[in-house]
Amino acid sequence: MLFIFFPELLPEISAGYLWQLAELGFCKEAVIMERKMVTAEISIIPLGTGSTALSKYVALCLETLKDHKNIRYLLTPTCTIVQGELDQVFDVVREMHEVPFKNGVFRVITSLKIDDRRDKELSLEERVRAVEEKLK
């Protein structure tokens, strides 16, 4: 038997109690579904700018991130990685998607990949470190 727990629905039941039930054999596994941080990869491509250079638009999109103190981000050569609560990430992506339009672009392609892991929370650095340790 698998027991799935949503803390926001039954806050009076503690996660520790559920793990005790699992350890006593009342269920094979206890999965605690909490709202945790998600990691997302965002790529925003303005089309029809008349130039192959996009750094102006990338910089403008990153300015949007500075207004969201609960969102961590990492700029890479091909995308931006963000980490935050799911609703906040969706809000930020919507804002970033609108930036090129506000700057005269008429067509924008936005790609979004979300890694929503709910069994444990890892920072951006911890995710990279886990892979680097396996390379040693």
Kinemage of the C-alpha trace (Angstrom):
@kinemage 1
@onewidth
@group {chain A} dominant
@subgroup {mainchain}
@vectorlist {calphas} color= white
{ca met a 1} P 0.000 0.000 0.000
{ca leu a 2} L 1.238 3.475 -0.870
{ca phe a 3} L 0.175 6.388 1.282
{ca ile a 4} L 0.280 9.843 -0.277
{ca phe a 5} L -0.013 12.828 2.029
{ca phe a 6} L -0.842 16.397 1.028
{ca pro a 7} L 0.046 18.635 4.022
{ca glu a 8} L -2.075 21.545 2.819
{ca leu a 9} L -5.189 19.327 2.971
{ca leu a 10} L -4.529 17.679 6.350
{ca pro a 11} L -2.137 19.967 8.256
{ca glu a 12} L -2.929 18.337 11.608
{ca ile a 13} L -1.182 15.097 10.547
{ca ser a 14} L 2.574 15.392 10.797
{ca ala a 15} L 4.986 13.962 8.273
{ca gly a 16} L 6.789 12.161 11.123
{ca tyr a 17} L 3.615 10.289 12.013
{ca leu a 18} L 3.270 9.058 8.440
{ca trp a 19} L 6.856 7.791 8.367
{ca gln a 20} L 6.173 5.925 11.636
{ca leu a 21} L 3.176 4.236 10.000
{ca ala a 22} L 5.410 3.173 7.126
{ca glu a 23} L 8.112 1.861 9.471
{ca leu a 24} L 5.528 -0.180 11.412
{ca gly a 25} L 4.385 -1.827 8.195
{ca phe a 26} L 0.983 -0.191 7.871
{ca cys a 27} L 1.971 0.948 4.418
{ca lys a 28} L 4.965 0.110 2.254
{ca glu a 29} L 5.903 3.677 1.608
{ca ala a 30} L 4.868 7.155 2.700
{ca val a 31} L 5.177 9.865 0.105
{ca ile a 32} L 4.833 13.384 1.385
{ca met a 33} L 3.689 15.747 -1.344
{ca glu a 34} L 4.705 19.214 -0.256
{ca arg a 35} L 5.065 22.350 -2.306
{ca lys a 36} L 8.795 22.558 -2.710
{ca met a 37} L 11.112 24.395 -4.967
{ca val a 38} L 11.050 23.533 -8.640
{ca thr a 39} L 13.902 24.013 -11.055
{ca ala a 40} L 13.000 25.339 -14.470
{ca glu a 41} L 14.846 25.978 -17.708
{ca ile a 42} L 13.612 29.013 -19.630
{ca ser a 43} L 14.507 29.979 -23.174
{ca ile a 44} L 12.898 33.068 -24.705
{ca ile a 45} L 13.565 33.692 -28.388
{ca pro a 46} L 12.360 36.922 -29.975
{ca leu a 47} L 11.806 36.544 -33.734
{ca gly a 48} L 12.027 39.213 -36.413
{ca thr a 49} L 14.383 41.506 -34.540
{ca gly a 50} L 16.489 42.241 -37.632
{ca ser a 51} L 19.604 40.965 -35.850
{ca thr a 52} L 21.114 37.670 -34.762
{ca ala a 53} L 22.229 39.266 -31.473
{ca leu a 54} L 19.811 38.563 -28.623
{ca ser a 55} L 21.821 39.679 -25.580
{ca lys a 56} L 19.801 42.908 -25.319
{ca tyr a 57} L 16.607 40.889 -24.801
{ca val a 58} L 18.290 38.423 -22.443
{ca ala a 59} L 19.465 41.324 -20.260
{ca leu a 60} L 15.982 42.855 -20.240
{ca cys a 61} L 14.448 39.498 -19.237
{ca leu a 62} L 16.993 39.096 -16.423
{ca glu a 63} L 15.987 42.522 -15.093
{ca thr a 64} L 12.555 40.975 -14.484
{ca leu a 65} L 14.142 38.311 -12.270
{ca lys a 66} L 15.751 40.923 -10.038
{ca asp a 67} L 12.273 41.999 -8.896
{ca his a 68} L 11.538 38.479 -7.585
{ca lys a 69} L 13.671 37.987 -4.470
{ca asn a 70} L 12.386 34.411 -3.892
{ca ile a 71} L 13.548 33.232 -7.317
{ca arg a 72} L 17.149 32.098 -7.714
{ca tyr a 73} L 18.560 32.079 -11.215
{ca leu a 74} L 21.576 31.031 -13.213
{ca leu a 75} L 22.321 32.441 -16.651
{ca thr a 76} L 23.847 29.948 -19.086
{ca pro a 77} L 24.930 30.488 -22.720
{ca thr a 78} L 21.680 29.020 -24.075
{ca cys a 79} L 19.019 29.497 -21.382
{ca thr a 80} L 18.291 30.697 -17.867
{ca ile a 81} L 17.750 28.270 -15.013
{ca val a 82} L 15.414 29.428 -12.238
{ca gln a 83} L 14.491 27.909 -8.913
{ca gly a 84} L 11.489 28.814 -6.780
{ca glu a 85} L 7.967 27.789 -5.849
{ca leu a 86} L 5.964 26.564 -8.832
{ca asp a 87} L 3.426 29.415 -8.863
{ca gln a 88} L 6.195 31.997 -8.597
{ca val a 89} L 8.115 30.385 -11.451
{ca phe a 90} L 5.021 30.501 -13.680
{ca asp a 91} L 4.532 34.177 -12.799
{ca val a 92} L 8.155 34.988 -13.648
{ca val a 93} L 8.014 33.100 -16.948
{ca arg a 94} L 4.897 35.033 -17.965
{ca glu a 95} L 6.615 38.332 -17.136
{ca met a 96} L 9.790 37.352 -18.989
{ca his a 97} L 7.760 36.219 -22.000
{ca glu a 98} L 6.187 39.691 -22.228
{ca val a 99} L 9.510 41.581 -22.163
{ca pro a 100} L 10.338 41.284 -25.895
{ca phe a 101} L 6.781 42.364 -26.810
{ca lys a 102} L 7.172 45.460 -24.632
{ca asn a 103} L 10.361 46.204 -26.575
{ca gly a 104} L 8.917 46.145 -30.079
{ca val a 105} L 9.026 42.443 -30.967
{ca phe a 106} L 5.903 40.953 -32.568
{ca arg a 107} L 6.682 37.235 -32.207
{ca val a 108} L 8.270 35.326 -29.316
{ca ile a 109} L 8.929 31.628 -28.765
{ca thr a 110} L 9.251 30.641 -25.111
{ca ser a 111} L 10.345 27.157 -24.055
{ca leu a 112} L 9.917 26.005 -20.481
{ca lys a 113} L 11.098 22.773 -18.851
{ca ile a 114} L 10.192 22.142 -15.210
{ca asp a 115} L 11.815 19.660 -12.854
{ca asp a 116} L 9.358 19.250 -9.975
{ca arg a 117} L 10.878 16.826 -7.480
{ca arg a 118} L 8.900 16.434 -4.272
{ca asp a 119} L 10.781 13.776 -2.353
{ca lys a 120} L 13.697 16.064 -1.483
{ca glu a 121} L 14.794 19.598 -2.089
{ca leu a 122} L 18.105 20.336 -3.816
{ca ser a 123} L 19.631 23.685 -4.613
{ca leu a 124} L 21.053 24.435 -8.044
{ca glu a 125} L 24.560 23.962 -6.634
{ca glu a 126} L 23.698 20.643 -4.987
{ca arg a 127} L 22.354 19.280 -8.264
{ca val a 128} L 25.589 20.159 -10.064
{ca arg a 129} L 27.730 18.858 -7.199
{ca ala a 130} L 25.917 15.486 -7.259
{ca val a 131} L 26.923 14.973 -10.892
{ca glu a 132} L 30.468 16.284 -10.420
{ca glu a 133} L 31.040 13.811 -7.561
{ca lys a 134} L 30.169 10.957 -9.891
{ca leu a 135} L 32.756 12.195 -12.394
{ca lys a 136} L 35.616 11.747 -9.905
